Amino acid sequence: VSQSRYQKQRNRILNNNQIQWLTVPVSLPSGQTTRINDVLINQEHFSSMKIIRTLNHAYSKSPRTKNIMNELYPILEDAPKLLSILNRALIINISKQLELETEFINASTLNAQGEKASLLLHICEILGAETYISPAGSQIYLDEFSGFRNSGIQVEYQSFKHPDYLQLSTSFASHLSIVDALCNIGAEDTARLVRGDVNDGR
């Protein structure tokens, strides 16, 4: 599930050659001021079985589906109360499947202060970062912020070019959940795509 709390509750899959959103319904205890790590999964409307059935229908004919779903389904079936904990569990599980050596740190444990760019800067300072890699969409407000330049921390912007890989579709659909690649080409080839080792998963 894909900077706002709303982007983190949904992701896209390919179902019958059509892009479909998978959404986890949420509740905001403090309204629009609710912090991302306090967003609740709306248990009244959340159905792990509905999500699982949708994934089964979408990827039942994909060659690598069984192994991938055996990893992910137990996490969905035992979904916690907080959206952030569910997302973290899914991300860490997929990272392990890809054999990525990644350290995960909850920003909420760092006691960082500030908002937007100043918050990002404080997190980088706490962690002793030398470089902050940012999505290109954040460049407008980061370029207006002098804090990174003054701190000596370099800001680099992602120039992501989506790789093609083999899908069970009439034409390639990009920017889907990583589950799509995992089900179609498996963890090993998906890891190569993430690392940029190959141009496609064929």
C-alpha positions in Angstrom: 0.0 0.0 0.0 2.1 3.8 -2.3 3.7 11.3 0.7 0.2 11.8 2.0 -1.7 9.4 4.3 -4.0 8.7 1.4 -1.3 7.5 -1.0 -0.1 5.1 1.7 -3.5 3.3 1.9 -3.8 2.2 -1.7 -1.9 0.7 -4.6 -2.5 -0.4 -8.2 -2.7 -3.8 -9.7 -3.5 -5.2 -13.1 -6.8 -7.2 -13.2 -8.1 -8.5 -16.5 -5.9 -6.0 -18.4 -7.4 -3.2 -16.4 -5.6 -1.1 -13.8 -7.4 -1.5 -10.5 -6.9 0.3 -7.1 -6.6 -1.8 -4.0 -7.6 0.3 -1.0 -7.4 -0.2 2.7 -10.2 1.9 4.4 -8.9 4.1 7.2 -10.1 6.2 10.1 -8.5 9.5 11.2 -8.8 9.8 15.0 -7.8 13.5 15.0 -9.3 14.4 11.6 -7.1 16.0 9.0 -4.4 16.6 11.6 -3.9 12.9 12.3 -0.3 11.9 11.9 0.5 9.2 9.4 1.6 6.8 12.1 -1.7 7.3 14.0 -4.0 6.5 11.0 -6.2 3.5 11.9 -7.4 0.8 9.6 -11.2 1.0 9.5 -12.1 -2.4 10.8 -15.8 -2.0 10.0 -15.1 -1.7 6.3 -11.7 -3.6 5.9 -11.9 -7.1 4.5 -8.6 -9.0 4.1 -10.4 -11.7 2.3 -11.8 -9.3 -0.2 -8.2 -8.1 -1.0 -7.0 -11.7 -1.1 -9.8 -12.7 -3.5 -9.0 -9.7 -5.8 -5.3 -10.6 -5.9 -6.1 -14.3 -6.6 -8.4 -13.3 -9.4 -5.9 -10.8 -10.9 -2.8 -13.1 -10.7 -4.1 -16.7 -10.6 -2.6 -17.3 -14.1 0.7 -15.5 -13.4 3.7 -18.0 -13.1 5.1 -17.0 -9.7 1.9 -16.1 -7.8 1.7 -19.0 -5.3 5.0 -18.4 -3.5 4.5 -14.6 -3.4 1.0 -14.8 -1.9 2.0 -17.5 0.6 4.3 -14.7 2.0 1.8 -11.8 1.9 -1.6 -13.4 2.7 -0.8 -14.1 6.4 0.1 -10.5 6.9 -3.2 -9.3 5.4 -5.2 -11.9 7.3 -3.6 -10.7 10.6 -3.8 -7.0 9.8 -3.0 -4.8 12.8 -5.0 -1.7 13.9 -2.6 0.8 12.5 -2.1 1.4 8.8 1.6 2.2 9.3 2.3 -1.2 11.0 0.6 -3.1 8.1 2.6 -1.1 5.5 5.8 -1.7 7.4 5.2 -5.5 7.7 4.4 -5.7 3.9 7.5 -3.6 2.9 9.9 -5.6 5.2 8.5 -8.9 3.9 8.9 -7.9 0.3 12.4 -6.5 1.0 13.4 -9.9 2.4 11.9 -11.7 -0.6 14.1 -9.5 -2.8 17.1 -10.2 -0.5 17.7 -6.4 -0.1 20.0 -5.4 2.7 18.0 -2.5 4.0 17.7 -1.0 7.5 14.3 0.2 8.4 13.8 3.0 11.0 10.5 4.5 12.1 10.8 8.3 11.8 8.4 8.5 14.8 11.1 7.1 17.1 13.7 9.8 16.2 12.0 12.7 18.0 12.6 14.9 14.9 11.1 18.4 14.9 9.7 20.6 12.2 7.5 20.3 9.2 8.0 19.3 5.6 11.6 20.2 4.5 12.8 21.2 8.0 11.5 17.8 9.3 13.4 16.0 6.6 16.5 17.9 7.3 16.3 17.1 11.1 15.8 13.4 10.4 18.9 13.5 8.1 20.9 15.2 10.8 19.9 12.8 13.5 20.9 9.8 11.3 24.1 11.4 10.2 23.2 11.4 6.5 25.4 13.0 3.9 22.9 12.7 1.1 19.1 12.9 0.9 17.5 11.2 -2.1 14.1 12.9 -2.8 11.2 12.2 -5.2 11.3 14.7 -8.1 7.9 16.0 -7.1 9.4 17.5 -3.9 12.0 19.6 -5.8 9.9 22.8 -5.8 9.7 23.2 -2.1 13.1 21.8 -1.4 14.8 24.2 -3.8 13.1 27.0 -1.9 14.5 25.7 1.4 18.0 26.7 2.3 18.5 24.4 5.2 20.0 21.5 3.3 22.5 23.8 1.5 23.5 25.4 4.8 23.9 22.0 6.5 26.1 20.6 3.8 23.8 17.6 3.2 23.4 17.0 -0.5 20.0 16.6 -2.1 19.6 14.3 -5.1 16.4 13.9 -7.0 15.3 10.5 -8.4 15.2 10.2 -12.2 13.2 7.0 -12.3 12.7 5.3 -15.6 10.2 2.5 -15.3 11.5 -0.8 -16.6 9.4 -3.1 -18.7 8.9 -6.7 -17.7 6.8 -9.7 -18.9 3.2 -9.3 -17.9 0.1 -11.3 -18.8 -1.4 -8.4 -20.6 -1.9 -7.1 -24.2 0.2 -4.0 -23.5 2.6 -3.2 -20.7 1.1 -1.3 -17.7 3.6 0.7 -15.6 3.6 2.0 -12.1 1.8 -0.8 -10.5 2.4 -2.4 -7.1 5.6 -4.4 -6.9 3.3 -7.4 -6.3 2.7 -7.3 -10.1 6.3 -7.8 -10.9 6.8 -10.4 -8.2 3.9 -12.5 -9.5 4.9 -12.3 -13.1 8.7 -12.6 -13.0 9.5 -13.7 -9.5 11.6 -12.3 -6.7 15.1 -12.8 -8.3 14.3 -11.0 -11.5 12.3 -8.3 -9.6 15.3 -7.7 -7.5 17.4 -7.2 -10.6 14.9 -4.6 -11.8 15.1 -2.8 -8.4 18.9 -2.8 -8.6 18.9 -1.8 -12.2 21.0 -4.8 -13.2 18.8 -5.6 -16.3 16.6 -3.7 -18.6 13.6 -6.0 -18.2 12.4 -9.2 -16.6 12.2 -11.3 -19.8 
